Amino acid sequence: MKRSLPIVAAVALPLMLSGCTVGEASTPPPAAVGSASTPAASDQALAPTVVSPGDLQGATITVVIGTSLVIAVPDGTEADWTGTTVDLSIAEFSGGGPSEGAVFRPGFQSRAVGKTAATLAGPEGAPIAFTLSVVAP
């Protein structure tokens, strides 16, 4: 056993020290522009447009394609709002309310670039008419 200790030490010591030698630092090459590790601006999520019902009447609201218009309704009334659009290929109403432990606000999901007339009605039932304009990013 005494003979094997120097042999193990003689083999292990150079292996341990080889990982600690000072030499050329190897740095990874820089990432190429537009590579998978560098997200392009078009790959980043865009925030929704948030508007209160009082700001909608007669207005033209612009949203970016692929995003949504979220209606900032009073807490507790999220499920009481309804909406429509004339052209469902441009935008579509999405009802609010509780779902899977969260409460979502009502809104309109953009579908294609263009303009459509839209209507929103709250708990009182009075319609709010506005134009929804969906644009490219």
N, C-alpha and C positions, 0 to 999 in steps of 0.2 A: 504494500500500500504506500509505503514511503517512496518507492521508486516511481509510482504512477503520478504522484503529485507534481514533481518537476516536469514530467512530460505533458500533463494536462495544462500546466501553467505556461509551458513553452509554446503550446499550440494556441491556447486561448488568448494570451496576451497580445500577440500580433493581430489577431482577429478583432479584438476589442479596440486596439489603438488605430486600426485602419479606418474605422468609422469616425475617428476624432482627428484625423490629420488635417492640417491646413493646406489647402490646395486651391485650385480654381473654383470659384463659386459658380455653381451651375444655376442659372436663372432660366425660368421657362420663357419661351418666346412670347412676345406680346400677341394678344388676340387680334385677329384680323378684323378690320372694320366690317360690321354687319354680320359677324359670326354669331353662332347660337348663344354664346355667353354674353353678348352685348345686344340687349333688346333694342330694336329700332323704335322710333317714336310711334310708328303705326301699330306696333305690337303692344303698346301700353294701353291699359283700360282708360276710357274717358269717363269722367264724372257725369252723372245725370244733370239735367236742368231742373231746378227746383223753383216753383212759382206758387204763390198763395192764390186761392180762388178769387180773391178781390182784385187781383191784377190781370185776370184773364179776359173779362168782358170786352169784346171788340178788338182785342189786341192780336198781333201776329207774334207767335212764340216760335223761335228758331231753335231746333235741336240738331245734333250731328247724327248721321245715320249710324245705327247700331247702339245708340244710347236711348235714354227715355226722358220723358217729361214727368217729373214727380210732383204731385199736387200736395202742398203743405197744408193739410186740413187739420182742424182742431183734434187733439187727442181724444180718443173714445168714439170718434165719428168715422173712422177710416172705412168701415164696411158699409156706411150709409150713402156713399157717393156712387153715382152711375155716370157713364159717358158713352159717347158714340163718335164716330168719324164718318164722313161721307165716303171716303175712299179707303177701304181696309188694306189695300196694297201699300199705301203710304204710311199709315199709322193705325194702331189698334188700342182701344181702351183696355186697361188692366185693373181690375177691381182690387181694393185694399181690404184690410182686415187681418185677423189673427191666422197664422199658419205655422205649424210645427214649432210652437213656443215663441214665435216672434210676431210682431204686428207690423204689417206693411201698409204703406200709404198708397192710395190710388194713383194712377197715372196713365200715360200713353207711351207705348213702345213703338219706336220708329222702325219701319220696314223697308222703305225705299225713298230715294231722293224725289222730292216734289212737295206740293202744297195740298192740304185738305181742310175743309171746314170741320170743326169739332164742337161738340157740346158737352158740358158737364153739368150735372144737377146734384145738389147737396141734399141733406135731410129735409129741408123745407120744400124741395121739389122745384124751385125756380131755376130755369135753364140759364146757363152761362155760355154764350156763343163766342168762339174765337177761331183764329186760323192757325193751323200747325204747319210750319214750314220745316221740312227735313232737308238738310244740306250735307254735302260731302265734307269730310274732315279737312 
